[in-house]
Amino acid sequence: MTYIIGQACVDVLDASCIEACPVDCIHFEKGVDRKLYIDADECIDCAACEPACPVEAIFAEDDLPLAQEAYREIEALYFQDKAAARLKLDEIQPRGGAPGGARPLK
């Protein structure tokens, strides 16, 4: 099992999960990506990221809400074809205002 970062992360990009991850398996390209991505091949399933997320965007793979199933595909696609993953994200989550309260990456 791995973890998936869902809808609540889009346009928030809080760094708390990155800081909590002991194996640096959470990736993104600053200024390009709209969400963070967990590499399933690098993730050790420690769950340290899940409680660290202030917007509750991280789910164990088996706990991903049905309404967010598209994020499972986007997460996997990101590590094969970043451009395609970004396009798919833009299709399901058009650009707009981000939820407040999270600490943005510096």
N, CA, C and O atoms as a Tinker XYZ file with bonds, in Angstrom:
   424  protein
     1  N      0.852000   -1.180000    0.000000    73     2
     2  CA     0.000000    0.000000    0.000000    64     1     3
     3  C      0.893000    1.237000    0.000000    63     2     4     5
     4  O      1.992000    1.236000    0.555000    81     3
     5  N      0.400000    2.267000   -0.624000    73     3     6
     6  CA     1.097000    3.547000   -0.627000    64     5     7
     7  C      0.095000    4.635000   -0.266000    63     6     8     9
     8  O     -1.044000    4.348000    0.103000    81     7
     9  N      0.518000    5.847000   -0.371000    73     7    10
    10  CA    -0.335000    6.986000   -0.053000    64     9    11
    11  C     -0.530000    7.826000   -1.299000    63    10    12    13
    12  O      0.323000    7.858000   -2.186000    81    11
    13  N     -1.672000    8.509000   -1.352000    73    11    14
    14  CA    -2.030000    9.338000   -2.497000    64    13    15
    15  C     -2.414000   10.721000   -1.989000    63    14    16    17
    16  O     -3.119000   10.857000   -0.989000    81    15
    17  N     -1.943000   11.737000   -2.688000    73    15    18
    18  CA    -2.281000   13.109000   -2.335000    64    17    19
    19  C     -3.435000   13.547000   -3.222000    63    18    20    21
    20  O     -3.331000   13.539000   -4.449000    81    19
    21  N     -4.527000   13.927000   -2.592000    73    19    22
    22  CA    -5.753000   14.225000   -3.309000    64    21    23
    23  C     -6.025000   15.699000   -3.538000    63    22    24    25
    24  O     -5.126000   16.538000   -3.490000    81    23
    25  N     -7.288000   15.986000   -3.787000    73    23    26
    26  CA    -7.779000   17.288000   -4.225000    64    25    27
    27  C     -7.416000   18.442000   -3.300000    63    26    28    29
    28  O     -7.107000   19.532000   -3.781000    81    27
    29  N     -7.443000   18.238000   -2.007000    73    27    30
    30  CA    -7.223000   19.355000   -1.074000    64    29    31
    31  C     -5.834000   19.970000   -1.195000    63    30    32    33
    32  O     -5.618000   21.091000   -0.734000    81    31
    33  N     -4.892000   19.261000   -1.803000    73    31    34
    34  CA    -3.535000   19.791000   -1.973000    64    33    35
    35  C     -3.425000   20.737000   -3.171000    63    34    36    37
    36  O     -2.512000   21.560000   -3.236000    81    35
    37  N     -4.353000   20.617000   -4.109000    73    35    38
    38  CA    -4.257000   21.397000   -5.349000    64    37    39
    39  C     -4.237000   22.893000   -5.036000    63    38    40    41
    40  O     -5.126000   23.421000   -4.367000    81    39
    41  N     -3.216000   23.546000   -5.529000    73    39    42
    42  CA    -2.981000   24.979000   -5.377000    64    41    43
    43  C     -2.667000   25.399000   -3.941000    63    42    44    45
    44  O     -2.669000   26.589000   -3.625000    81    43
    45  N     -2.397000   24.423000   -3.073000    73    43    46
    46  CA    -1.998000   24.717000   -1.694000    64    45    47
    47  C     -0.501000   24.476000   -1.525000    63    46    48    49
    48  O      0.224000   25.356000   -1.061000    81    47
    49  N     -0.038000   23.283000   -1.902000    73    47    50
    50  CA     1.384000   22.927000   -1.854000    64    49    51
    51  C      2.022000   23.187000   -0.486000    63    50    52    53
    52  O      3.070000   23.827000   -0.406000    81    51
    53  N      1.411000   22.705000    0.569000    73    51    54
    54  CA     1.971000   22.847000    1.902000    64    53    55
    55  C      3.174000   21.915000    2.053000    63    54    56    57
    56  O      3.137000   20.781000    1.576000    81    55
    57  N      4.216000   22.370000    2.697000    73    55    58
    58  CA     5.461000   21.609000    2.823000    64    57    59
    59  C      5.497000   20.672000    4.026000    63    58    60    61
    60  O      6.487000   19.961000    4.197000    81    59
    61  N      4.497000   20.641000    4.839000    73    59    62
    62  CA     4.527000   19.835000    6.062000    64    61    63
    63  C      4.765000   18.356000    5.790000    63    62    64    65
    64  O      5.511000   17.711000    6.527000    81    63
    65  N      4.152000   17.809000    4.756000    73    63    66
    66  CA     4.325000   16.389000    4.463000    64    65    67
    67  C      5.752000   16.094000    3.995000    63    66    68    69
    68  O      6.309000   15.047000    4.325000    81    67
    69  N      6.331000   16.996000    3.241000    73    67    70
    70  CA     7.701000   16.821000    2.769000    64    69    71
    71  C      8.653000   16.793000    3.962000    63    70    72    73
    72  O      9.562000   15.965000    4.027000    81    71
    73  N      8.433000   17.702000    4.897000    73    71    74
    74  CA     9.280000   17.764000    6.092000    64    73    75
    75  C      9.131000   16.517000    6.958000    63    74    76    77
    76  O     10.087000   16.105000    7.616000    81    75
    77  N      7.941000   15.909000    6.967000    73    75    78
    78  CA     7.689000   14.733000    7.806000    64    77    79
    79  C      8.186000   13.431000    7.182000    63    78    80    81
    80  O      8.420000   12.457000    7.897000    81    79
    81  N      8.349000   13.401000    5.884000    73    79    82
    82  CA     8.717000   12.168000    5.181000    64    81    83
    83  C     10.184000   11.807000    5.423000    63    82    84    85
    84  O     11.075000   12.600000    5.118000    81    83
    85  N     10.441000   10.604000    5.975000    73    83    86
    86  CA    11.822000   10.218000    6.258000    64    85    87
    87  C     12.613000    9.747000    5.040000    63    86    88    89
    88  O     13.834000    9.612000    5.118000    81    87
    89  N     11.936000    9.493000    3.911000    73    87    90
    90  CA    12.636000    8.982000    2.734000    64    89    91
    91  C     12.545000    9.904000    1.517000    63    90    92    93
    92  O     12.947000    9.518000    0.419000    81    91
    93  N     12.028000   11.101000    1.700000    73    91    94
    94  CA    11.943000   12.083000    0.612000    64    93    95
    95  C     11.254000   11.537000   -0.638000    63    94    96    97
    96  O     11.764000   11.673000   -1.750000    81    95
    97  N     10.092000   10.919000   -0.443000    73    95    98
    98  CA     9.373000   10.354000   -1.585000    64    97    99
    99  C      8.293000   11.279000   -2.125000    63    98   100   101
   100  O      7.560000   10.898000   -3.038000    81    99
   101  N      8.178000   12.485000   -1.581000    73    99   102
   102  CA     7.163000   13.433000   -2.029000    64   101   103
   103  C      7.835000   14.470000   -2.921000    63   102   104   105
   104  O      8.788000   15.137000   -2.518000    81   103
   105  N      7.318000   14.591000   -4.140000    73   103   106
   106  CA     7.982000   15.403000   -5.156000    64   105   107
   107  C      7.042000   16.432000   -5.782000    63   106   108   109
   108  O      5.819000   16.304000   -5.711000    81   107
   109  N      7.637000   17.447000   -6.393000    73   107   110
   110  CA     6.936000   18.448000   -7.182000    64   109   111
   111  C      7.992000   19.337000   -7.815000    63   110   112   113
   112  O      9.150000   19.350000   -7.397000    81   111
   113  N      7.571000   20.083000   -8.834000    73   111   114
   114  CA     8.449000   21.074000   -9.440000    64   113   115
   115  C      7.903000   22.445000   -9.079000    63   114   116   117
   116  O      6.811000   22.827000   -9.501000    81   115
   117  N      8.673000   23.171000   -8.300000    73   115   118
   118  CA     8.253000   24.492000   -7.833000    64   117   119
   119  C      7.974000   25.412000   -9.015000    63   118   120   121
   120  O      8.748000   25.483000   -9.969000    81   119
   121  N      6.857000   26.108000   -8.927000    73   119   122
   122  CA     6.470000   27.030000   -9.971000    64   121   123
   123  C      5.797000   26.373000  -11.166000    63   122   124   125
   124  O      5.338000   27.062000  -12.077000    81   123
   125  N      5.734000   25.039000  -11.170000    73   123   126
   126  CA     5.121000   24.319000  -12.280000    64   125   127
   127  C      3.942000   23.481000  -11.796000    63   126   128   129
   128  O      2.842000   23.567000  -12.343000    81   127
   129  N      4.178000   22.676000  -10.775000    73   127   130
   130  CA     3.140000   21.772000  -10.290000    64   129   131
   131  C      2.147000   22.472000   -9.374000    63   130   132   133
   132  O      2.486000   23.419000   -8.664000    81   131
   133  N      0.917000   21.984000   -9.409000    73   131   134
   134  CA    -0.163000   22.549000   -8.599000    64   133   135
   135  C     -0.447000   21.704000   -7.368000    63   134   136   137
   136  O     -1.239000   22.109000   -6.517000    81   135
   137  N      0.177000   20.548000   -7.253000    73   135   138
   138  CA     0.023000   19.673000   -6.097000    64   137   139
   139  C      1.317000   18.901000   -5.892000    63   138   140   141
   140  O      2.214000   18.934000   -6.734000    81   139
   141  N      1.400000   18.219000   -4.784000    73   139   142
   142  CA     2.547000   17.374000   -4.483000    64   141   143
   143  C      2.210000   15.944000   -4.888000    63   142   144   145
   144  O      1.037000   15.588000   -5.002000    81   143
   145  N      3.238000   15.123000   -5.106000    73   143   146
   146  CA     3.064000   13.759000   -5.586000    64   145   147
   147  C      3.928000   12.799000   -4.779000    63   146   148   149
   148  O      5.095000   13.087000   -4.512000    81   147
   149  N      3.363000   11.663000   -4.392000    73   147   150
   150  CA     4.100000   10.629000   -3.662000    64   149   151
   151  C      4.512000    9.548000   -4.644000    63   150   152   153
   152  O      3.675000    8.991000   -5.354000    81   151
   153  N      5.810000    9.251000   -4.683000    73   151   154
   154  CA     6.340000    8.201000   -5.539000    64   153   155
   155  C      6.134000    6.860000   -4.838000    63   154   156   157
   156  O      6.765000    6.585000   -3.817000    81   155
   157  N      5.255000    6.033000   -5.384000    73   155   158
   158  CA     4.930000    4.738000   -4.773000    64   157   159
   159  C      6.145000    3.826000   -4.683000    63   158   160   161
   160  O      6.218000    2.987000   -3.785000    81   159
   161  N      7.097000    3.975000   -5.593000    73   159   162
   162  CA     8.300000    3.141000   -5.567000    64   161   163
   163  C      9.256000    3.540000   -4.448000    63   162   164   165
   164  O     10.069000    2.727000   -4.008000    81   163
   165  N      9.166000    4.769000   -3.992000    73   163   166
   166  CA    10.047000    5.260000   -2.934000    64   165   167
   167  C      9.378000    5.231000   -1.555000    63   166   168   169
   168  O     10.065000    5.176000   -0.535000    81   167
   169  N      8.058000    5.266000   -1.522000    73   167   170
   170  CA     7.299000    5.335000   -0.266000    64   169   171
   171  C      7.489000    4.046000    0.535000    63   170   172   173
   172  O      7.400000    2.947000   -0.014000    81   171
   173  N      7.750000    4.188000    1.829000    73   171   174
   174  CA     7.920000    3.024000    2.704000    64   173   175
   175  C      6.676000    2.778000    3.561000    63   174   176   177
   176  O      6.718000    1.977000    4.495000    81   175
   177  N      5.590000    3.449000    3.256000    73   175   178
   178  CA     4.313000    3.268000    3.946000    64   177   179
   179  C      4.397000    3.524000    5.443000    63   178   180   181
   180  O      3.759000    2.825000    6.230000    81   179
   181  N      5.164000    4.500000    5.832000    73   179   182
   182  CA     5.329000    4.812000    7.258000    64   181   183
   183  C      4.181000    5.662000    7.793000    63   182   184   185
   184  O      3.967000    5.718000    9.004000    81   183
   185  N      3.445000    6.320000    6.912000    73   183   186
   186  CA     2.295000    7.157000    7.255000    64   185   187
   187  C      2.662000    8.469000    7.947000    63   186   188   189
   188  O      1.773000    9.146000    8.464000    81   187
   189  N      3.906000    8.839000    7.973000    73   187   190
   190  CA     4.316000   10.081000    8.636000    64   189   191
   191  C      3.726000   11.309000    7.948000    63   190   192   193
   192  O      3.484000   12.324000    8.602000    81   191
   193  N      3.496000   11.231000    6.668000    73   191   194
   194  CA     2.982000   12.369000    5.916000    64   193   195
   195  C      1.513000   12.654000    6.206000    63   194   196   197
   196  O      1.093000   13.811000    6.227000    81   195
   197  N      0.748000   11.616000    6.425000    73   195   198
   198  CA    -0.710000   11.769000    6.544000    64   197   199
   199  C     -1.125000   12.724000    7.664000    63   198   200   201
   200  O     -1.874000   13.663000    7.394000    81   199
   201  N     -0.677000   12.532000    8.902000    73   199   202
   202  CA    -1.091000   13.464000    9.951000    64   201   203
   203  C     -0.415000   14.836000    9.846000    63   202   204   205
   204  O     -0.878000   15.800000   10.456000    81   203
   205  N      0.666000   14.928000    9.082000    73   203   206
   206  CA     1.379000   16.192000    8.931000    64   205   207
   207  C      0.657000   17.162000    7.991000    63   206   208   209
   208  O      0.918000   18.365000    8.024000    81   207
   209  N     -0.235000   16.653000    7.169000    73   207   210
   210  CA    -0.925000   17.489000    6.177000    64   209   211
   211  C     -2.023000   18.306000    6.842000    63   210   212   213
   212  O     -2.968000   17.734000    7.385000    81   211
   213  N     -1.920000   19.634000    6.813000    73   211   214
   214  CA    -2.919000   20.478000    7.477000    64   213   215
   215  C     -4.260000   20.554000    6.750000    63   214   216   217
   216  O     -5.251000   21.004000    7.324000    81   215
   217  N     -4.299000   20.116000    5.491000    73   215   218
   218  CA    -5.561000   20.163000    4.745000    64   217   219
   219  C     -6.146000   18.770000    4.520000    63   218   220   221
   220  O     -7.108000   18.609000    3.769000    81   219
   221  N     -5.566000   17.779000    5.165000    73   219   222
   222  CA    -6.043000   16.382000    5.105000    64   221   223
   223  C     -6.193000   15.896000    3.672000    63   222   224   225
   224  O     -7.217000   15.327000    3.295000    81   223
   225  N     -5.149000   16.131000    2.880000    73   223   226
   226  CA    -5.160000   15.743000    1.464000    64   225   227
   227  C     -4.532000   14.382000    1.222000    63   226   228   229
   228  O     -4.614000   13.869000    0.105000    81   227
   229  N     -3.908000   13.777000    2.224000    73   227   230
   230  CA    -3.174000   12.532000    2.023000    64   229   231
   231  C     -3.995000   11.362000    2.553000    63   230   232   233
   232  O     -4.496000   11.377000    3.677000    81   231
   233  N     -4.112000   10.340000    1.691000    73   231   234
   234  CA    -4.901000    9.166000    2.034000    64   233   235
   235  C     -4.095000    7.897000    1.793000    63   234   236   237
   236  O     -3.326000    7.816000    0.835000    81   235
   237  N     -4.273000    6.904000    2.668000    73   235   238
   238  CA    -3.781000    5.573000    2.352000    64   237   239
   239  C     -4.509000    5.153000    1.084000    63   238   240   241
   240  O     -5.682000    5.480000    0.904000    81   239
   241  N     -3.835000    4.443000    0.223000    73   239   242
   242  CA    -4.404000    4.067000   -1.072000    64   241   243
   243  C     -5.800000    3.443000   -0.934000    63   242   244   245
   244  O     -6.698000    3.754000   -1.717000    81   243
   245  N     -5.978000    2.583000    0.039000    73   243   246
   246  CA    -7.267000    1.911000    0.227000    64   245   247
   247  C     -8.335000    2.832000    0.802000    63   246   248   249
   248  O     -9.517000    2.488000    0.768000    81   247
   249  N     -7.955000    3.983000    1.325000    73   247   250
   250  CA    -8.902000    4.919000    1.938000    64   249   251
   251  C     -9.229000    6.124000    1.064000    63   250   252   253
   252  O     -9.955000    7.019000    1.495000    81   251
   253  N     -8.706000    6.157000   -0.150000    73   251   254
   254  CA    -8.971000    7.279000   -1.042000    64   253   255
   255  C    -10.467000    7.345000   -1.337000    63   254   256   257
   256  O    -11.044000    6.356000   -1.789000    81   255
   257  N    -11.103000    8.485000   -1.094000    73   255   258
   258  CA   -12.541000    8.597000   -1.378000    64   257   259
   259  C    -12.837000    8.343000   -2.864000    63   258   260   261
   260  O    -12.060000    8.731000   -3.736000    81   259
   261  N    -13.954000    7.695000   -3.132000    73   259   262
   262  CA   -14.334000    7.399000   -4.512000    64   261   263
   263  C    -14.375000    8.652000   -5.376000    63   262   264   265
   264  O    -14.025000    8.608000   -6.555000    81   263
   265  N    -14.796000    9.751000   -4.800000    73   263   266
   266  CA   -14.887000   11.007000   -5.548000    64   265   267
   267  C    -13.511000   11.527000   -5.985000    63   266   268   269
   268  O    -13.422000   12.429000   -6.818000    81   267
   269  N    -12.441000   10.954000   -5.418000    73   267   270
   270  CA   -11.091000   11.410000   -5.755000    64   269   271
   271  C    -10.277000   10.340000   -6.476000    63   270   272   273
   272  O     -9.050000   10.429000   -6.524000    81   271
   273  N    -10.932000    9.344000   -7.031000    73   271   274
   274  CA   -10.227000    8.262000   -7.735000    64   273   275
   275  C     -9.320000    8.766000   -8.846000    63   274   276   277
   276  O     -8.293000    8.145000   -9.121000    81   275
   277  N     -9.664000    9.859000   -9.486000    73   275   278
   278  CA    -8.831000   10.391000  -10.573000    64   277   279
   279  C     -7.431000   10.737000  -10.073000    63   278   280   281
   280  O     -6.471000   10.700000  -10.843000    81   279
   281  N     -7.308000   11.071000   -8.801000    73   279   282
   282  CA    -6.004000   11.439000   -8.250000    64   281   283
   283  C     -5.067000   10.242000   -8.147000    63   282   284   285
   284  O     -3.848000   10.414000   -8.157000    81   283
   285  N     -5.614000    9.032000   -8.048000    73   283   286
   286  CA    -4.783000    7.816000   -8.061000    64   285   287
   287  C     -4.064000    7.724000   -9.412000    63   286   288   289
   288  O     -2.859000    7.475000   -9.467000    81   287
   289  N     -4.807000    7.925000  -10.484000    73   287   290
   290  CA    -4.236000    7.864000  -11.826000    64   289   291
   291  C     -3.240000    9.000000  -12.053000    63   290   292   293
   292  O     -2.163000    8.784000  -12.610000    81   291
   293  N     -3.596000   10.197000  -11.626000    73   291   294
   294  CA    -2.710000   11.351000  -11.802000    64   293   295
   295  C     -1.399000   11.138000  -11.048000    63   294   296   297
   296  O     -0.323000   11.452000  -11.557000    81   295
   297  N     -1.497000   10.607000   -9.843000    73   295   298
   298  CA    -0.303000   10.364000   -9.021000    64   297   299
   299  C      0.654000    9.402000   -9.728000    63   298   300   301
   300  O      1.855000    9.664000   -9.800000    81   299
   301  N      0.130000    8.295000  -10.249000    73   299   302
   302  CA     0.964000    7.313000  -10.948000    64   301   303
   303  C      1.502000    7.884000  -12.254000    63   302   304   305
   304  O      2.667000    7.675000  -12.593000    81   303
   305  N      0.656000    8.604000  -12.987000    73   303   306
   306  CA     1.050000    9.177000  -14.266000    64   305   307
   307  C      2.183000   10.188000  -14.120000    63   306   308   309
   308  O      3.038000   10.295000  -14.999000    81   307
   309  N      2.194000   10.919000  -13.028000    73   307   310
   310  CA     3.211000   11.948000  -12.807000    64   309   311
   311  C      4.634000   11.387000  -12.925000    63   310   312   313
   312  O      5.529000   12.064000  -13.432000    81   311
   313  N      4.836000   10.164000  -12.462000    73   311   314
   314  CA     6.179000    9.587000  -12.464000    64   313   315
   315  C      6.514000    8.895000  -13.785000    63   314   316   317
   316  O      7.607000    8.351000  -13.947000    81   315
   317  N      5.563000    8.917000  -14.734000    73   315   318
   318  CA     5.802000    8.402000  -16.076000    64   317   319
   319  C      5.847000    9.532000  -17.097000    63   318   320   321
   320  O      6.680000    9.542000  -18.004000    81   319
   321  N      4.922000   10.494000  -16.927000    73   319   322
   322  CA     4.789000   11.595000  -17.887000    64   321   323
   323  C      4.219000   12.807000  -17.150000    63   322   324   325
   324  O      3.004000   12.970000  -17.045000    81   323
   325  N      5.107000   13.646000  -16.648000    73   323   326
   326  CA     4.689000   14.797000  -15.838000    64   325   327
   327  C      3.741000   15.723000  -16.590000    63   326   328   329
   328  O      2.761000   16.197000  -16.016000    81   327
   329  N      4.013000   15.984000  -17.848000    73   327   330
   330  CA     3.164000   16.892000  -18.624000    64   329   331
   331  C      1.745000   16.341000  -18.740000    63   330   332   333
   332  O      0.776000   17.090000  -18.611000    81   331
   333  N      1.618000   15.054000  -18.980000    73   331   334
   334  CA     0.294000   14.435000  -19.094000    64   333   335
   335  C     -0.449000   14.486000  -17.770000    63   334   336   337
   336  O     -1.658000   14.716000  -17.738000    81   335
   337  N      0.276000   14.271000  -16.676000    73   335   338
   338  CA    -0.353000   14.341000  -15.347000    64   337   339
   339  C     -0.841000   15.755000  -15.060000    63   338   340   341
   340  O     -1.929000   15.939000  -14.515000    81   339
   341  N     -0.051000   16.739000  -15.421000    73   339   342
   342  CA    -0.456000   18.140000  -15.200000    64   341   343
   343  C     -1.695000   18.491000  -16.014000    63   342   344   345
   344  O     -2.590000   19.176000  -15.520000    81   343
   345  N     -1.750000   18.029000  -17.251000    73   343   346
   346  CA    -2.921000   18.283000  -18.097000    64   345   347
   347  C     -4.170000   17.622000  -17.523000    63   346   348   349
   348  O     -5.243000   18.224000  -17.493000    81   347
   349  N     -4.023000   16.392000  -17.075000    73   347   350
   350  CA    -5.167000   15.681000  -16.497000    64   349   351
   351  C     -5.655000   16.394000  -15.247000    63   350   352   353
   352  O     -6.862000   16.518000  -15.035000    81   351
   353  N     -4.728000   16.867000  -14.413000    73   351   354
   354  CA    -5.109000   17.614000  -13.216000    64   353   355
   355  C     -5.876000   18.876000  -13.597000    63   354   356   357
   356  O     -6.895000   19.194000  -12.985000    81   355
   357  N     -5.392000   19.590000  -14.603000    73   355   358
   358  CA    -6.070000   20.810000  -15.050000    64   357   359
   359  C     -7.474000   20.517000  -15.580000    63   358   360   361
   360  O     -8.372000   21.351000  -15.466000    81   359
   361  N     -7.657000   19.332000  -16.160000    73   359   362
   362  CA    -8.980000   18.935000  -16.663000    64   361   363
   363  C     -9.972000   18.727000  -15.523000    63   362   364   365
   364  O    -11.120000   19.163000  -15.606000    81   363
   365  N     -9.528000   18.062000  -14.462000    73   363   366
   366  CA   -10.473000   17.745000  -13.383000    64   365   367
   367  C    -10.534000   18.827000  -12.311000    63   366   368   369
   368  O    -11.501000   18.899000  -11.553000    81   367
   369  N     -9.508000   19.661000  -12.247000    73   367   370
   370  CA    -9.454000   20.717000  -11.235000    64   369   371
   371  C     -8.964000   22.003000  -11.900000    63   370   372   373
   372  O     -7.781000   22.333000  -11.816000    81   371
   373  N     -9.864000   22.726000  -12.557000    73   371   374
   374  CA    -9.451000   23.961000  -13.227000    64   373   375
   375  C     -8.777000   24.932000  -12.257000    63   374   376   377
   376  O     -9.065000   24.940000  -11.060000    81   375
   377  N     -7.898000   25.728000  -12.788000    73   375   378
   378  CA    -7.194000   26.707000  -11.957000    64   377   379
   379  C     -8.182000   27.671000  -11.324000    63   378   380   381
   380  O     -9.169000   28.074000  -11.939000    81   379
   381  N     -7.891000   28.032000  -10.075000    73   379   382
   382  CA    -8.779000   28.945000   -9.359000    64   381   383
   383  C     -8.192000   29.241000   -8.002000    63   382   384   385
   384  O     -7.010000   28.991000   -7.768000    81   383
   385  N     -8.987000   29.763000   -7.115000    73   383   386
   386  CA    -8.539000   30.107000   -5.770000    64   385   387
   387  C     -8.222000   28.876000   -4.952000    63   386   388   389
   388  O     -8.912000   27.861000   -5.044000    81   387
   389  N     -7.182000   28.970000   -4.156000    73   387   390
   390  CA    -6.766000   27.870000   -3.280000    64   389   391
   391  C     -7.396000   28.037000   -1.902000    63   390   392   393
   392  O     -7.627000   29.157000   -1.446000    81   391
   393  N     -7.670000   26.916000   -1.245000    73   391   394
   394  CA    -8.146000   27.004000    0.138000    64   393   395
   395  C     -7.089000   27.671000    0.998000    63   394   396   397
   396  O     -5.895000   27.486000    0.761000    81   395
   397  N     -7.496000   28.425000    1.970000    73   395   398
   398  CA    -6.532000   29.130000    2.828000    64   397   399
   399  C     -6.104000   28.312000    4.019000    63   398   400   401
   400  O     -6.634000   27.227000    4.257000    81   399
   401  N     -5.163000   28.816000    4.759000    73   399   402
   402  CA    -4.753000   28.222000    6.011000    64   401   403
   403  C     -3.521000   27.349000    5.950000    63   402   404   405
   404  O     -2.961000   27.038000    7.001000    81   403
   405  N     -3.073000   26.940000    4.798000    73   403   406
   406  CA    -1.894000   26.083000    4.725000    64   405   407
   407  C     -0.638000   26.932000    4.599000    63   406   408   409
   408  O     -0.684000   28.083000    4.166000    81   407
   409  N      0.466000   26.347000    4.982000    73   407   410
   410  CA     1.752000   27.025000    4.901000    64   409   411
   411  C      2.372000   26.728000    3.545000    63   410   412   413
   412  O      2.769000   25.586000    3.317000    81   411
   413  N      2.479000   27.685000    2.631000    73   411   414
   414  CA     3.012000   27.437000    1.300000    64   413   415
   415  C      4.510000   27.172000    1.322000    63   414   416   417
   416  O      5.223000   27.592000    2.234000    81   415
   417  N      4.966000   26.467000    0.298000    73   415   418
   418  CA     6.394000   26.192000    0.138000    64   417   419
   419  C      7.130000   27.478000   -0.159000    63   418   420   421
   420  O      6.604000   28.380000   -0.810000    81   419
   421  N      8.349000   27.546000    0.326000    73   419   422
   422  CA     9.187000   28.735000    0.113000    64   421   423
   423  C     10.218000   28.469000   -0.944000    63   422   424
   424  O     11.017000   29.350000   -1.263000    81   423
